[in-house]
């Protein structure tokens, strides 16, 4: 495949500013789309974004728009850089305008990002052949530092990425590595999805500090963690690892992840590892309860982890406890609005069927009579077939 | 019944100091038992307790002992004044030494106090005919103010009390009103047990403040509650009310209880009522996580509320969530050590059978063949018969 001539960046937050500016500085043609025009007024006025930090310069943008159609038209890569709770909206917005051969990357997907995005596209009757991938994390550590200006504090050296189905990952890697050589292939989207440390750290720590966050007390988010509170995080992490294991994914624990990711981290317990991590020093807790630590990490983290656990017969009483507490605290039904097996279109599937689905795009039929394949099998599998970037399902569409 | 000549006070905390001293000052013969001799060394040395506050004087004690037998011998009333998690121990200690006609009162029972106490006595094969009651709350607001000295800040005007079975409540009232005219009869022990506001307020508020309590931050327990956090307390309170309703008990909500109990309280929400309660002003949060707010109110509050809810088919996801979180935080299995239907000897009973049991001392048989009564019925019911203060079960004992 030729070098992409154009990239659409969807979003206007810290990550989208950094990615649009940096990719433009790398020489790519970059368009930026955001739903709310007022959030991109400065970018439009200045015609691009000023990047500072580990990258410096002015990244000129070809187009800054609140209209999705021109943003997507004839680009080769669509970089979705929004909170995961906005993935559903982005999929709905993109569905009518995606074009054959385009690659969509969620930066990052959180838990179940591609599964949800693809499910929405299928619901919307997408006809184009596209490939959808999710990154395990956002490649940048960055912060908007002024109007149309972003500070990039760091660029991660390695970001795992997976496509649905996994058989498409090599083809996607060929494209996205032109943008970021840091992308590395993951086994499948279950691996990128369940490698969600934020879901372990964020909502629970907010719950353990609700009163003082709401009272406006300023304190260190990680530095303020205590041995007993961190013990709970460790137990929640064990539930995540058990769910991953049920799906055949061996995953680093949060503690192991800290040890392998950050320099100088040491300790026998998660508490000790967090407190020895200099990268966490001074990071303040949210100053409001209206934070992504709840409204992103519960519906697109703890909810799908618990729901996948249920599907696999792995109990997750603590993930469920924190979700239930958050539902009551914030008067929201995260079990309905979040990513459950039902909402992801996986309802009623077995672990084996889901693995087959994420690895190959096909679902196994639970009935032996269908397992011989053939036309009946083909039709029955439509509802769980991965359709994007493939032609098989055309004619079965809703 | 004549005026009781002797009372045993079991315990050596704030409440036991106040009760022993005050009852002695009222002219009763009072003995005090406590398991740990070092906690009563000063009481023994001084021969009594100095009371200050709304009552003043020196209450001389007939006996201060770490031996249960002489404490109970020939007293008429046994006042158990210990944290509810110690009721099991007290029942085990008392069982061999209780005597016919004695009245035992748990001050207070928390949720399921009498049910547990009676169940332990039955397990231990108690032969004596005793009556066991629970108060809904401790009659005193008090604090140990020095060696063998206690400050009584207030005496509640009305303390509901119930006996198991409820048909024994009038006879018990005759006795205990000689000690405290403030005792008023409650419908049954489900009413006194489910009227547990501490179970609603305490563990959850500790959970919402785990990090700063463990860090040693000083803050107001009630004053530090915030609108969102209190919203969760309100939702937990709704679960408690739903469980009570399933057992035919109409109960004040926590908000209504604040409005009816304290002067000057006002507000549309629980948050507003708590913040307008001058009696809560300045009450500090525990300075350690090793607090009764967890270790009493979880196993003898949230656990039995959730377990009774299960038995009645009332979901209590938030009570369960807080219990599960506390199990993980403190590495304890509160579901095993706490008061569940199983631990209370109620396993497998229906709501109707439990109501029959607490009201009359009999359990209904689920099988129609037993409902005609007779010998088979008598024998089958042994395991759920209220035996104390009655003779029926003798001969069927374990």
Contacts between the chains, C-beta under 8 A, distances in Angstrom:
chain1	res1	chain2	res2	distance
A	205	B	211	7.6
A	207	B	207	7.1
A	207	B	208	6.8
A	208	B	207	6.8
A	208	B	208	7.1
A	208	B	209	7.6
A	208	B	210	4.3
A	208	B	211	5.2
A	209	B	208	7.6
A	209	B	209	7.3
A	209	B	210	7.9
A	209	B	211	5.5
A	209	B	212	7.1
A	210	B	208	4.3
A	210	B	209	7.8
A	210	B	226	6.8
A	210	B	228	6.2
A	210	B	229	4.7
A	210	B	232	7.9
A	211	B	205	7.6
A	211	B	208	5.2
A	211	B	209	5.4
A	211	B	224	5.2
A	211	B	225	6.3
A	211	B	226	5.0
A	211	B	229	5.0
A	212	B	209	7.1
A	212	B	212	5.9
A	212	B	219	7.8
A	212	B	224	7.6
A	214	B	226	3.8
A	214	B	227	7.0
A	214	B	228	5.4
A	214	B	229	6.7
A	215	B	224	6.9
A	215	B	226	5.8
A	219	B	212	7.8
A	224	B	211	5.2
A	224	B	212	7.6
A	224	B	215	6.9
A	225	B	211	6.3
A	226	B	210	6.9
A	226	B	211	5.0
A	226	B	214	3.8
A	226	B	215	5.8
A	227	B	214	7.0
A	228	B	210	6.2
A	228	B	214	5.4
A	228	B	289	5.6
A	228	B	329	5.3
A	228	B	330	7.0
A	229	B	210	4.7
A	229	B	211	5.0
A	229	B	214	6.7
A	229	B	329	7.1
A	231	B	328	6.9
A	231	B	329	6.2
A	231	B	331	6.9
A	232	B	210	7.9
A	232	B	325	6.5
A	232	B	328	4.8
A	232	B	329	4.9
A	235	B	328	4.0
A	236	B	328	7.6
A	289	B	228	5.6
A	317	B	324	4.7
A	318	B	324	5.9
A	318	B	325	6.8
A	318	B	328	5.5
A	320	B	317	8.0
A	320	B	321	7.2
A	320	B	324	7.8
A	321	B	320	7.2
A	321	B	321	3.7
A	321	B	322	7.5
A	321	B	324	4.4
A	321	B	325	5.1
A	322	B	321	7.5
A	322	B	325	7.4
A	324	B	317	4.7
A	324	B	318	5.9
A	324	B	320	7.8
A	324	B	321	4.4
A	325	B	232	6.5
A	325	B	318	6.8
A	325	B	321	5.1
A	325	B	322	7.4
A	325	B	325	7.4
A	328	B	231	6.9
A	328	B	232	4.8
A	328	B	235	4.0
A	328	B	236	7.6
A	328	B	318	5.5
A	329	B	228	5.3
A	329	B	229	7.1
A	329	B	231	6.2
A	329	B	232	4.9
A	330	B	228	7.0
A	331	B	231	6.9
